[in-house]
Amino acid sequence: SELKQSDVFKKNDRTYIPSKQINSLNHLTTSKVNAITKKKIQLVQHNNGHHKMTVCTSQLMITRHCEKEQKVKVDGGKVKTTDTTDFFGNRHCSKKGHARSEYISTLFADHPVQYKVPLDETENEALMKPQFSPPQKLYALSEARYKHQAKDHKNFREVETLTPTAIKFHLNIDQRFGVRDEGDLALEFFETLSKSVAESVDNALTTKKASNATEPYDAEESRDICDNGMVVVNWKHSRIPNLSAALGCGKEEGCPKKYHSKDFDTVWLLTFQYSIEVGNGSKKSNSRRHLKNSPTIVEGGWNISA
């Protein structure tokens, strides 16, 4: 049966254990696969008739909000560094922060591509090209930051950081999640991944059953989240380690324990891969008493790395 949200994530949890999150993702994906293929994933010993195929590769990029400080003159002509705010006390990106927001949008290519350095092109020239596939989903920390907590001001830095990217790719920015909602965001992402995996596995089994092929299934949907899809999340720096842990990425997966307060340059790129082992199973035909080969999933699991 489907996992309930309360079974996977406890509301307002401040910390998450990555290994448990990965187990939850595996459990959720298995449930989705079972439901769509109408069959159980069979855990059996490997043999020479089995081969491994990757049915999902997806990336999630975590970025910090734009720079916020500006220098202003105060009484006596002294220069003071303060946050960039408007008349109502709402917080915004500084001039440098807006420039960074524009730059972030240039990191993504217009179309999914794999770069190869031409013979007449230097490595530095190649690196100046957009390095990532276009995003399919954008999340920004809620401007209110905390749910059910009234404040006199709002913080627009995260949404302003992603606004140029949203305009470039004609995307909306999802601002439903605030501080302490990292688990809810992760669960939604896990749901999306698991649904896509189930569809890919179903297509893989159908393709193999029809052709009795032995080569790995290659997804045809170019914009599927599991076909090198990209999701971008812009967050508060002190909560980024918590967010990555909720997504199943900790020290063992390559995610640091801390995002430094003066660092606005670093992005955390999480890669999610789901692989299954498929072998030719056998079953009895009702009309004829003979064994008939059919594709059988042996086992599946997620690998998360940063």
N, C-alpha and C positions, 0 to 999 in steps of 0.2 A: 504494500500500500504506500501511497505518497507520504512523505515526511511532513509533519506539521511544522510551521515556522517556530513554534515554541519548543519543539523537540531539538531543533538544530542550533538556534541562537536564543540566548536569554536577553530580554530587553534591557537596555542600558548597561550591558556588560562593558567594563572598561578595558579588559584584556581578553585575548583569544589565544588558544594553543594551536599553532599551525597544523600539527599532525592530526588533531581532532577535526579541524576544518576540512582537511583533505579527505579524511574518512567520511565526513558528512557529504562532501561533494561526490565521492565515489558511490555512496549509498543512494544519493539522490539520482545520479546518472543511471545506476543499475535499475532503479524503480522506473525511470522513464523508458529505458531500453526494453524492459520486460513488458511494459504496457503497450508499446507501439509494435513490438515484434510478436506479441502474444506467446512468448516462450521464455523460459527461465535461462539465464546465463549459466551454463554448465561448468562447474569447476572440476576439471579432470586432469590427470597427468598428461604432460606434453608427450608427443611422439613425433616421428619423422613426417607425418602427414600434416602437421600444423605449421602455419606461417603467421608472422606478425604483420599487422597493418595499422597505420596511424590514420584515424578517421576524423581527428580534430586537432587543429593547431590555431590557437588564438592568443592575442596579446592584449595586455591591459597596461597602460602607461599612467603612472602617478606623478603629477607635477605639483610644485608648490605655487601658491599665489604670487602675484607680482610684487615688486618692491613697494614699500609703503611710506618710507620716510622722505621728508623734504626739509630744506633749510629755510628758516624764516628769520627776519630781523625783529628783535624785541626792543623794549625800552633801553635806551643808552647805546643803541646801534649794535648790540651784541647779536651774534648769529646763533640760533637755537635749532636743533634737530627735533622735528615733531612728526607725528603721523599726518598723512594727507586726509583731510576731512572736509565736508561741505558745511554750509550754514547750519544745517540741522544736526550736525555731529556724525553723519553717516561716513563710513570709511571707504576710501577709494585708492586706486593705484596712483602712484606718483608719476611724474613725467617719464622717468626712467622705467617705471613699471609698465606704462602703456607701450613703450618701445619694445619691451620684452614680450608683451602680449602679441604684438604684431609679428615679432620674430618667431614665436612658437608656431604660428600658423604656417610658416614657410618650411617647417620640418616635415610636413606631410605632402606627398606627391598627389597629383590630381587623379592618378589611376594606380591600381596595384602594380608594382614593378619590382623586378629584381635587377639590381645594378651590377654590371660587369664593366670593369675599367677598360676602355678601348686602348689600342696600342699607342695612340698618339695623345692619350690623356694621362696626366699625372694623378697620383693618388690623392693629393690635396684638392685638385679640381673635382675629382669624383666625390669627395667628402662634402663639397659645397652644395651638392645636389640634395633635394629632399630625400631623407633616409628612411621614411616610414610610409606605409600604405595609408590611404585616407581613412579617417576615423568613421565609425558607423554609429557611435553613441558617445555623448559628452555628459559627464556628471560634474557639477560644481557644488561645493559646500553651501548649504542654505544661507541666504543673506541674513537670516535671523539667528544663525549659528545653533541655538538651542531651541528645541520644541517646547511649547507650553511654558516659556519663560519670557515674560515681557521685558523688553529693553527700550531705552530711549532712542537708540540708534541702531542702524543696520550696517552690515559689512558686505560691500559689493566687490571686494578684491578678487575672490575666486571666479565669479561670473564674468567680471571684466577681463580677467586673464584669458578666458576661453572665447570671448566674444568675437575676435577676429577670425578664429578658426571656425566658429559656428557660422559666421557670415560667408566665409570662403566655401564651405561645403554644404550650406543650406540645411543646417541641423539646429534643432532646439537644444537648449541646455537644461538638463534635468536638475532641479534644485530642491527635490523633495527630502533629501537626507541632510541631517545636521550632525553636530558633535554628538557622539555616543550612538549614532545610527549606522556606524560602519558595518555592523553585522547584518543590518537590513539591506544595505547596498550590496554586500557580498552575496547574500541569499538570492537577490534578484539576478545578479550576474550568474550565479551557479545555476539558477533555473533556466536562463537563456542558453547557457552552454549545454546543459543536460538535454534540453529539448532538441537542440541542433545535433548533438551526438546521436540521439535516438533515431532521428531521421536519416542521418548518414549511415548508421549501422543497418537500418532497414533497407536502404538503397543498396548497400554493399551486399547484403544477403540475397536480395532479389536479383541483383546483377549476376552474382556467382551461381545462384541456383539455375538461372536461365541459361547461362553459358558454360557452367562447370569450369570456369576459369580458375587459374591459380595465382595470377598476378594481383597485387593490392588494388583495392578500389580507389579510384581517383574522382573526387567530388567535382561536379560540373557547375555548381552554382558559385559564380565568381564573387558574389557579395555576401555569401553565407558567413556568419560569425565564426564558424569552424574552418573556413578556408582562408587562413591568415587574416582574420578580422581584427580590427583595432578598436579598443575602447579607451577613452582618455578621461581621467579623473583629476580634478584640481582640488587640493585640500589644504588644510591648515597644517603647518610643518610639524607641530608637536603631536598631531594625531596620525601622521602618515605611517609610523611603525605599527600602530594599532590597526589601521586600515589594511596594511599588507598582511598582518597576522590573520585578520578576519578572512582574507582572501586565500589563506593557506600558505603564505610565504614568510618564513622566519629565517633564522641564521643558517640552518641546514640547507634551505632552498636558495640562499644567497642574498636575502634582505637584511640590511643592517638593523641594529637595535635602536638607532637614533638618527634623526634628521637634524643637522646642526642649524642653529638659529640664524646664523649669518650666511647660510648657503641658499642662494636662489637659482643656482645653475643646474643642480643635479636632478635628473629624472630617474625614477625607478621603473624599469620595464620588466613586467612579469609575463612569462610565456607559459601557456597552458597547453599540454598535449595529452590526448587520450588515444591509447592504442589498445587493440584487441588481438587475440590470437584466434585464428580460424582454422578449422580442420574439416576434412570430409567425414561427417558422421554417417551413420547408417540407420535405417529404420525399415520396418516391415510394411509392405503394401497390403491394404485390406483386400484388394481384388486378386492379387497374385502373391503367392507365398515365396517371395524372394526379397533379398536385401537391396535397397535402393540408396545410392549416395545422395547426401544433401549437406549443404554448408551448415556448420555448427559453431557457434561462438564458444571458445574455450574459456577465456577470461578477459577482462578489461580493467583498465585502471588509468588514473591521472598521474602525470608528472608535471610538477610546477617548479620553475626555475627563474632566477633573476640575474 
